[in-house]
Amino acid sequence: MTLTLTFPITLFYGGALALWFLVLSVRVIQGRAASGQSLGDGGDASLQRRIRGHANFAEYVPLILVLLALLEIGGTAPWLLHAIGAMLLVGRLLHGYAFAFTDLFAPGRIGGVVLTLLALLTAGGTALVTGLSNL
């Protein structure tokens, strides 16, 4: 039996991002184990950074992935879907690395935010234009 994927581009970026989210989750767990904090950060700056890196991912990625899937359903050009997905993936890798693995990696934090916001802008703007043109 052959399975045809309906959302191969979204599936690819969703899978890659899920694995990175797992890494960020493990970093929080490791930080909690090292600091003895089961809830909150207890004032531990390293744990706080890990928690925020993980949470920031959870705040942005789901919406952009949903938009990516909707755009893919709607027939948006694959090159644009890949551009959005790549910006999101690289942005989240940079941002997550800056927060969960370093004390201060400003290029990662800034680059990660810029790429993530560009992905959100591109996905949101494309969805808005596509939606308006089909009303």
N, CA, C and O atoms as a DFTB+ gen file, in Angstrom:
540 C
 N C O
     1  1       0.840      -1.173       0.000
     2  2       0.000       0.000       0.000
     3  2       0.891       1.243       0.000
     4  3       1.852       1.330       0.764
     5  1       0.565       2.186      -0.851
     6  2       1.319       3.432      -0.939
     7  2       0.556       4.521      -0.218
     8  3      -0.646       4.692      -0.421
     9  1       1.255       5.250       0.617
    10  2       0.656       6.343       1.358
    11  2       1.093       7.660       0.726
    12  3       2.287       7.919       0.577
    13  1       0.132       8.477       0.359
    14  2       0.435       9.791      -0.187
    15  2       0.334      10.809       0.941
    16  3      -0.708      10.931       1.586
    17  1       1.400      11.524       1.171
    18  2       1.387      12.535       2.224
    19  2       0.691      13.789       1.735
    20  3       0.986      14.309       0.659
    21  1      -0.232      14.258       2.542
    22  2      -0.980      15.455       2.182
    23  2      -0.176      16.721       2.455
    24  3      -0.296      17.708       1.729
    25  1       0.626      16.689       3.484
    26  2       1.389      17.870       3.898
    27  2       2.869      17.534       4.037
    28  3       3.398      17.635       5.145
    29  1       3.551      17.148       2.994
    30  2       4.946      16.706       3.161
    31  2       5.881      17.808       3.652
    32  3       6.814      17.522       4.402
    33  1       5.661      19.035       3.256
    34  2       6.555      20.122       3.671
    35  2       6.334      20.439       5.144
    36  3       7.292      20.557       5.908
    37  1       5.080      20.576       5.541
    38  2       4.771      20.832       6.948
    39  2       5.237      19.672       7.819
    40  3       5.753      19.878       8.917
    41  1       5.053      18.454       7.321
    42  2       5.474      17.268       8.065
    43  2       6.980      17.276       8.294
    44  3       7.443      16.969       9.392
    45  1       7.738      17.621       7.274
    46  2       9.191      17.678       7.403
    47  2       9.613      18.682       8.479
    48  3      10.364      18.335       9.391
    49  1       9.134      19.925       8.374
    50  2       9.539      20.950       9.340
    51  2       8.963      20.667      10.720
    52  3       9.622      20.923      11.727
    53  1       7.751      20.146      10.781
    54  2       7.162      19.777      12.064
    55  2       7.970      18.700      12.763
    56  3       8.187      18.768      13.973
    57  1       8.417      17.706      12.006
    58  2       9.242      16.644      12.580
    59  2      10.567      17.157      13.094
    60  3      10.985      16.814      14.200
    61  1      11.228      17.972      12.301
    62  2      12.525      18.529      12.714
    63  2      12.359      19.403      13.960
    64  3      13.166      19.331      14.887
    65  1      11.322      20.217      13.976
    66  2      11.073      21.090      15.121
    67  2      10.693      20.280      16.359
    68  3      11.073      20.646      17.471
    69  1       9.959      19.199      16.186
    70  2       9.590      18.352      17.317
    71  2      10.832      17.763      17.979
    72  3      10.914      17.693      19.205
    73  1      11.794      17.340      17.165
    74  2      13.035      16.792      17.729
    75  2      13.820      17.858      18.495
    76  3      14.404      17.574      19.540
    77  1      13.831      19.074      17.973
    78  2      14.523      20.160      18.671
    79  2      13.790      20.500      19.973
    80  3      14.431      20.804      20.979
    81  1      12.455      20.450      19.962
    82  2      11.673      20.693      21.178
    83  2      12.001      19.633      22.229
    84  3      12.062      19.933      23.421
    85  1      12.209      18.403      21.786
    86  2      12.615      17.333      22.700
    87  2      13.953      17.670      23.348
    88  3      14.117      17.503      24.557
    89  1      14.899      18.140      22.558
    90  2      16.209      18.526      23.097
    91  2      16.045      19.639      24.134
    92  3      16.637      19.579      25.212
    93  1      15.243      20.650      23.808
    94  2      15.021      21.750      24.751
    95  2      14.331      21.258      26.019
    96  3      14.623      21.743      27.113
    97  1      13.420      20.302      25.879
    98  2      12.727      19.720      27.040
    99  2      13.720      19.003      27.950
   100  3      13.673      19.149      29.172
   101  1      14.611      18.234      27.349
   102  2      15.620      17.507      28.125
   103  2      16.531      18.487      28.857
   104  3      16.918      18.239      29.998
   105  1      16.877      19.597      28.209
   106  2      17.732      20.602      28.861
   107  2      17.041      21.181      30.098
   108  3      17.700      21.429      31.108
   109  1      15.727      21.399      30.036
   110  2      14.994      21.885      31.207
   111  2      15.012      20.816      32.304
   112  3      15.257      21.120      33.471
   113  1      14.755      19.585      31.927
   114  2      14.762      18.492      32.902
   115  2      16.127      18.370      33.569
   116  3      16.214      18.213      34.787
   117  1      17.185      18.441      32.781
   118  2      18.544      18.378      33.337
   119  2      18.803      19.543      34.292
   120  3      19.399      19.368      35.355
   121  1      18.345      20.737      33.897
   122  2      18.528      21.911      34.755
   123  2      17.763      21.782      36.055
   124  3      18.258      22.177      37.111
   125  1      16.566      21.235      35.990
   126  2      15.783      21.024      37.210
   127  2      16.458      20.003      38.116
   128  3      16.513      20.187      39.332
   129  1      16.965      18.943      37.535
   130  2      17.649      17.917      38.327
   131  2      18.899      18.491      38.998
   132  3      19.169      18.208      40.166
   133  1      19.654      19.293      38.258
   134  2      20.893      19.862      38.799
   135  2      20.626      20.875      39.911
   136  3      21.401      20.984      40.861
   137  1      19.513      21.620      39.785
   138  2      19.228      22.668      40.773
   139  2      18.294      22.197      41.883
   140  3      18.144      22.876      42.898
   141  1      17.672      21.051      41.696
   142  2      16.728      20.555      42.694
   143  2      15.384      21.265      42.662
   144  3      14.603      21.153      43.607
   145  1      15.106      21.990      41.594
   146  2      13.845      22.734      41.450
   147  2      12.853      21.911      40.636
   148  3      13.085      21.645      39.457
   149  1      11.755      21.512      41.257
   150  2      10.748      20.775      40.503
   151  2       9.702      21.713      39.917
   152  3       8.979      21.335      38.995
   153  1       9.613      22.926      40.439
   154  2       8.648      23.908      39.945
   155  2       9.294      25.285      39.978
   156  3       9.951      25.645      40.955
   157  1       9.108      26.050      38.918
   158  2       9.729      27.368      38.865
   159  2      11.216      27.255      38.614
   160  3      11.723      26.194      38.249
   161  1      11.917      28.383      38.818
   162  2      13.365      28.359      38.574
   163  2      14.169      28.568      39.848
   164  3      15.394      28.448      39.829
   165  1      13.504      28.877      40.952
   166  2      14.206      29.036      42.227
   167  2      15.295      30.085      42.207
   168  3      16.202      30.052      43.038
   169  1      15.219      31.021      41.265
   170  2      16.245      32.053      41.166
   171  2      17.501      31.609      40.443
   172  3      18.475      32.360      40.379
   173  1      17.494      30.422      39.906
   174  2      18.643      29.892      39.164
   175  2      18.596      30.465      37.747
   176  3      17.713      30.120      36.961
   177  1      19.540      31.331      37.428
   178  2      19.542      32.017      36.132
   179  2      19.674      31.045      34.960
   180  3      19.037      31.230      33.923
   181  1      20.492      30.022      35.123
   182  2      20.665      29.038      34.049
   183  2      19.371      28.276      33.794
   184  3      18.987      28.064      32.644
   185  1      18.701      27.864      34.866
   186  2      17.431      27.164      34.719
   187  2      16.375      28.084      34.109
   188  3      15.586      27.662      33.263
   189  1      16.370      29.329      34.542
   190  2      15.410      30.287      33.987
   191  2      15.596      30.443      32.478
   192  3      14.612      30.503      31.741
   193  1      16.826      30.507      32.015
   194  2      17.094      30.624      30.578
   195  2      16.605      29.380      29.837
   196  3      16.004      29.488      28.768
   197  1      16.858      28.219      30.393
   198  2      16.406      26.976      29.761
   199  2      14.876      26.947      29.675
   200  3      14.309      26.594      28.641
   201  1      14.227      27.319      30.765
   202  2      12.758      27.327      30.791
   203  2      12.220      28.303      29.755
   204  3      11.287      27.974      29.022
   205  1      12.792      29.487      29.687
   206  2      12.296      30.491      28.736
   207  2      12.576      30.090      27.288
   208  3      11.759      30.355      26.407
   209  1      13.716      29.457      27.033
   210  2      14.005      28.977      25.677
   211  2      12.978      27.948      25.242
   212  3      12.505      27.973      24.106
   213  1      12.638      27.050      26.143
   214  2      11.643      26.007      25.891
   215  2      10.257      26.632      25.707
   216  3       9.542      26.310      24.759
   217  1       9.892      27.522      26.617
   218  2       8.568      28.151      26.557
   219  2       8.415      29.042      25.329
   220  3       7.353      29.068      24.707
   221  1       9.468      29.770      24.981
   222  2       9.394      30.641      23.818
   223  2       9.146      29.830      22.555
   224  3       8.386      30.250      21.682
   225  1       9.775      28.683      22.457
   226  2       9.528      27.765      21.341
   227  2       8.054      27.395      21.302
   228  3       7.415      27.462      20.252
   229  1       7.519      27.001      22.458
   230  2       6.119      26.568      22.541
   231  2       5.143      27.700      22.239
   232  3       4.001      27.442      21.860
   233  1       5.569      28.930      22.400
   234  2       4.704      30.081      22.136
   235  2       4.599      30.404      20.653
   236  3       3.541      30.842      20.198
   237  1       5.650      30.205      19.897
   238  2       5.673      30.607      18.490
   239  2       5.438      29.477      17.491
   240  3       4.711      29.654      16.514
   241  1       6.036      28.343      17.726
   242  2       6.058      27.275      16.728
   243  2       4.678      26.742      16.353
   244  3       4.409      26.577      15.164
   245  1       3.789      26.465      17.312
   246  2       2.493      25.884      16.914
   247  2       1.706      26.742      15.924
   248  3       1.188      26.219      14.937
   249  1       1.611      28.029      16.167
   250  2       0.852      28.901      15.262
   251  2       1.465      28.912      13.867
   252  3       0.749      28.821      12.869
   253  1       2.774      29.022      13.797
   254  2       3.422      29.080      12.483
   255  2       3.270      27.747      11.751
   256  3       3.069      27.734      10.537
   257  1       3.361      26.638      12.465
   258  2       3.156      25.333      11.816
   259  2       1.717      25.163      11.321
   260  3       1.493      24.599      10.250
   261  1       0.756      25.642      12.085
   262  2      -0.647      25.586      11.635
   263  2      -0.811      26.418      10.369
   264  3      -1.436      25.968       9.408
   265  1      -0.260      27.617      10.363
   266  2      -0.331      28.453       9.164
   267  2       0.357      27.781       7.992
   268  3      -0.147      27.824       6.870
   269  1       1.505      27.159       8.238
   270  2       2.225      26.456       7.174
   271  2       1.359      25.347       6.583
   272  3       1.298      25.191       5.363
   273  1       0.695      24.581       7.434
   274  2      -0.180      23.503       6.961
   275  2      -1.355      24.059       6.161
   276  3      -1.707      23.515       5.114
   277  1      -1.955      25.130       6.644
   278  2      -3.089      25.730       5.923
   279  2      -2.646      26.271       4.568
   280  3      -3.358      26.133       3.573
   281  1      -1.480      26.879       4.537
   282  2      -0.966      27.372       3.261
   283  2      -0.665      26.219       2.317
   284  3      -0.903      26.317       1.113
   285  1      -0.139      25.125       2.864
   286  2       0.149      23.964       2.024
   287  2      -1.143      23.377       1.463
   288  3      -1.198      23.000       0.293
   289  1      -2.176      23.298       2.290
   290  2      -3.491      22.829       1.815
   291  2      -3.988      23.724       0.686
   292  3      -4.544      23.251      -0.306
   293  1      -3.777      25.021       0.856
   294  2      -4.274      26.000      -0.107
   295  2      -3.481      26.080      -1.397
   296  3      -3.845      26.835      -2.299
   297  1      -2.410      25.322      -1.503
   298  2      -1.653      25.289      -2.745
   299  2      -0.582      26.353      -2.875
   300  3      -0.158      26.670      -3.986
   301  1      -0.139      26.909      -1.757
   302  2       0.949      27.887      -1.804
   303  2       2.192      27.241      -2.416
   304  3       2.461      26.058      -2.204
   305  1       2.928      28.021      -3.162
   306  2       4.127      27.522      -3.855
   307  2       5.080      26.844      -2.867
   308  3       5.356      27.390      -1.799
   309  1       5.577      25.670      -3.214
   310  2       6.497      24.958      -2.323
   311  2       7.725      25.772      -1.913
   312  3       8.190      25.651      -0.780
   313  1       8.255      26.597      -2.814
   314  2       9.439      27.386      -2.459
   315  2       9.130      28.334      -1.300
   316  3       9.980      28.562      -0.440
   317  1       7.908      28.890      -1.277
   318  2       7.532      29.802      -0.202
   319  2       7.320      29.031       1.106
   320  3       7.709      29.496       2.178
   321  1       6.708      27.867       1.009
   322  2       6.520      27.031       2.199
   323  2       7.878      26.635       2.786
   324  3       8.061      26.662       4.003
   325  1       8.815      26.272       1.931
   326  2      10.161      25.925       2.408
   327  2      10.865      27.144       3.007
   328  3      11.596      27.018       3.990
   329  1      10.652      28.301       2.430
   330  2      11.267      29.513       2.982
   331  2      10.750      29.773       4.388
   332  3      11.529      30.068       5.294
   333  1       9.437      29.666       4.575
   334  2       8.842      29.867       5.900
   335  2       9.369      28.803       6.869
   336  3       9.801      29.123       7.977
   337  1       9.329      27.540       6.443
   338  2       9.792      26.455       7.296
   339  2      11.256      26.580       7.662
   340  3      11.631      26.347       8.812
   341  1      12.086      26.944       6.703
   342  2      13.521      27.083       6.965
   343  2      13.794      28.246       7.911
   344  3      14.617      28.127       8.819
   345  1      13.109      29.367       7.705
   346  2      13.288      30.502       8.627
   347  2      12.901      30.098      10.045
   348  3      13.601      30.419      11.006
   349  1      11.781      29.392      10.167
   350  2      11.333      28.966      11.484
   351  2      12.317      27.991      12.110
   352  3      12.685      28.148      13.275
   353  1      12.742      27.004      11.366
   354  2      13.654      25.990      11.901
   355  2      14.990      26.606      12.313
   356  3      15.450      26.386      13.434
   357  1      15.604      27.360      11.439
   358  2      16.905      27.970      11.767
   359  2      16.748      28.969      12.911
   360  3      17.585      29.033      13.812
   361  1      15.674      29.742      12.864
   362  2      15.422      30.710      13.934
   363  2      15.274      30.050      15.289
   364  3      15.826      30.523      16.282
   365  1      14.534      28.962      15.328
   366  2      14.318      28.264      16.600
   367  2      15.577      27.541      17.066
   368  3      15.834      27.455      18.267
   369  1      16.367      27.019      16.121
   370  2      17.643      26.400      16.497
   371  2      18.577      27.434      17.127
   372  3      19.180      27.180      18.170
   373  1      18.692      28.588      16.494
   374  2      19.558      29.648      17.018
   375  2      19.087      30.130      18.385
   376  3      19.876      30.236      19.323
   377  1      17.794      30.418      18.487
   378  2      17.242      30.947      19.731
   379  2      17.346      29.910      20.854
   380  3      17.758      30.231      21.969
   381  1      16.972      28.680      20.553
   382  2      17.039      27.629      21.562
   383  2      18.455      27.366      22.036
   384  3      18.692      27.170      23.228
   385  1      19.397      27.362      21.103
   386  2      20.802      27.184      21.474
   387  2      21.255      28.326      22.386
   388  3      21.911      28.097      23.402
   389  1      20.899      29.552      22.011
   390  2      21.309      30.718      22.798
   391  2      20.784      30.636      24.226
   392  3      21.482      31.017      25.166
   393  1      19.567      30.145      24.396
   394  2      18.975      30.105      25.730
   395  2      19.324      28.847      26.511
   396  3      19.629      28.932      27.701
   397  1      19.287      27.698      25.882
   398  2      19.409      26.435      26.612
   399  2      20.835      25.927      26.746
   400  3      21.102      25.044      27.561
   401  1      21.759      26.475      25.952
   402  2      23.118      25.943      25.966
   403  2      24.186      26.973      26.286
   404  3      25.344      26.604      26.483
   405  1      23.838      28.255      26.344
   406  2      24.848      29.287      26.600
   407  2      24.338      30.276      27.646
   408  3      23.141      30.358      27.923
   409  1      25.288      31.024      28.219
   410  2      24.903      32.097      29.137
   411  2      24.566      33.366      28.363
   412  3      23.689      34.134      28.758
   413  1      25.269      33.575      27.263
   414  2      24.988      34.757      26.447
   415  2      25.538      34.530      25.044
   416  3      26.748      34.571      24.818
   417  1      24.641      34.294      24.127
   418  2      25.010      34.166      22.712
   419  2      24.060      35.092      21.952
   420  3      23.094      34.655      21.326
   421  1      24.373      36.390      22.031
   422  2      23.492      37.415      21.467
   423  2      23.175      37.196      19.989
   424  3      22.024      37.385      19.596
   425  1      24.144      36.805      19.146
   426  2      23.795      36.585      17.740
   427  2      22.717      35.506      17.568
   428  3      21.856      35.618      16.696
   429  1      22.772      34.472      18.398
   430  2      21.761      33.420      18.324
   431  2      20.401      33.922      18.753
   432  3      19.388      33.622      18.121
   433  1      20.380      34.683      19.827
   434  2      19.104      35.207      20.309
   435  2      18.509      36.190      19.309
   436  3      17.331      36.090      18.966
   437  1      19.302      37.121      18.849
   438  2      18.808      38.137      17.914
   439  2      18.445      37.500      16.571
   440  3      17.366      37.746      16.034
   441  1      19.352      36.680      16.034
   442  2      19.074      36.013      14.763
   443  2      17.859      35.119      14.853
   444  3      17.050      35.061      13.927
   445  1      17.729      34.417      15.974
   446  2      16.587      33.537      16.168
   447  2      15.274      34.287      16.203
   448  3      14.288      33.861      15.601
   449  1      15.261      35.404      16.908
   450  2      14.038      36.215      16.987
   451  2      13.694      36.788      15.619
   452  3      12.540      36.741      15.193
   453  1      14.691      37.325      14.934
   454  2      14.441      37.932      13.619
   455  2      13.892      36.899      12.640
   456  3      12.906      37.161      11.951
   457  1      14.520      35.734      12.572
   458  2      14.051      34.701      11.638
   459  2      12.663      34.185      12.011
   460  3      11.833      33.942      11.134
   461  1      12.411      34.017      13.303
   462  2      11.092      33.552      13.734
   463  2      10.018      34.580      13.395
   464  3       8.948      34.224      12.902
   465  1      10.299      35.847      13.656
   466  2       9.318      36.885      13.342
   467  2       9.114      37.039      11.834
   468  3       8.005      37.332      11.386
   469  1      10.174      36.845      11.054
   470  2      10.019      36.863       9.596
   471  2       9.155      35.694       9.121
   472  3       8.337      35.849       8.214
   473  1       9.340      34.528       9.732
   474  2       8.505      33.374       9.392
   475  2       7.050      33.654       9.742
   476  3       6.148      33.338       8.966
   477  1       6.823      34.246      10.911
   478  2       5.458      34.588      11.336
   479  2       4.846      35.633      10.409
   480  3       3.689      35.506      10.007
   481  1       5.603      36.649      10.073
   482  2       5.127      37.692       9.164
   483  2       4.803      37.119       7.786
   484  3       3.753      37.413       7.216
   485  1       5.703      36.308       7.263
   486  2       5.505      35.733       5.933
   487  2       4.318      34.778       5.917
   488  3       3.485      34.836       5.013
   489  1       4.239      33.901       6.911
   490  2       3.128      32.954       6.977
   491  2       1.805      33.674       7.217
   492  3       0.808      33.385       6.556
   493  1       1.797      34.600       8.151
   494  2       0.577      35.339       8.451
   495  2       0.135      36.213       7.294
   496  3      -1.045      36.246       6.944
   497  1       1.082      36.921       6.702
   498  2       0.753      37.781       5.565
   499  2       0.251      36.992       4.372
   500  3      -0.716      37.389       3.721
   501  1       0.901      35.879       4.083
   502  2       0.482      35.036       2.960
   503  2      -0.896      34.451       3.234
   504  3      -1.735      34.394       2.335
   505  1      -1.134      34.017       4.460
   506  2      -2.453      33.475       4.814
   507  2      -3.530      34.544       4.693
   508  3      -4.629      34.262       4.217
   509  1      -3.231      35.760       5.114
   510  2      -4.202      36.844       5.027
   511  2      -4.533      37.164       3.567
   512  3      -5.703      37.270       3.199
   513  1      -3.514      37.314       2.754
   514  2      -3.725      37.617       1.332
   515  2      -4.480      36.479       0.650
   516  3      -5.408      36.722      -0.121
   517  1      -4.081      35.228       0.933
   518  2      -4.743      34.077       0.345
   519  2      -6.199      34.003       0.775
   520  3      -7.094      33.757      -0.034
   521  1      -6.416      34.223       2.067
   522  2      -7.785      34.196       2.586
   523  2      -8.651      35.292       1.984
   524  3      -9.789      35.039       1.592
   525  1      -8.127      36.494       1.910
   526  2      -8.894      37.610       1.338
   527  2      -9.217      37.375      -0.143
   528  3     -10.298      37.728      -0.616
   529  1      -8.284      36.789      -0.851
   530  2      -8.502      36.584      -2.288
   531  2      -9.502      35.460      -2.557
   532  3      -9.970      35.302      -3.684
   533  1      -9.826      34.688      -1.536
   534  2     -10.769      33.589      -1.704
   535  2     -12.101      33.818      -0.991
   536  3     -12.926      32.909      -0.909
   537  1     -12.309      35.015      -0.482
   538  2     -13.588      35.318       0.196
   539  2     -14.712      35.449      -0.807
   540  3     -15.855      35.701      -0.425
